[in-house]
């Protein structure tokens, strides 16, 4: 059962609950589960039965796909005010988790259990519309991830990932970047050192400083021009 404080935060972050009929809203409070996870903790595991729909109040989850060789590709992140659509898809299809979710930071979340999720889908047009809208948005994002992994070279992807970060000093390890890109640390380090040799970045312990954003952008744009020329 949710406390009054957690209920208030859930309604604040997910206004879709405000329009629920009284009995259904009471079930959300009575049957949902509040939990916390620390950074690096596995929230759900590939192949496990789907335990419900996580709704994030604070923090962020990384949803990743892991290969047999231990490498992983980040599919997407679930941030504060968002629900995990992979969990929604698994609940709708009555299947096990098809990926793994890991806390990217300290996370506070509310889990809507399977029976309650089904009732909300059946009895609340607003909640049903919210779930399907989120599914549509994430499918578009996942298609972009597939395109990036299949058609872009790793150095282009790494340059684009650095440019997407805020500021010129990026607090990140080579291993973390390798995990995000579905590669291995040694290869990412080799590419970063080549960027450093060109004067685009400076490498430090646990951080990277961008020295030449135009240089990194030129690599990204060059790859785009090649793909357009080849009709990809």
Buried (B, 14 or more C-beta within 10 A) or exposed (E): EBEEEBBEBBBEBBEBBEEBEEEBBEBBBEBBBBEEBEEEEEBBEBEEEBBBBBBBBBBBBBBBBBEEEEBBBBBBBBBBEBBBBBBBBBBBEEEEBBBBBBBBBEBBBBBBBBEBBBBBBEBBEBBBEBBBEBBEEBEEEBEEBEEBEEBBEBBBBBBBBBEEEEEEEBEBBBEBBBBBBBBBBEBBBEBBEEBBEEEBBBEEEEEBEBBEBEBBBEBBEEBEEEBEEEEE
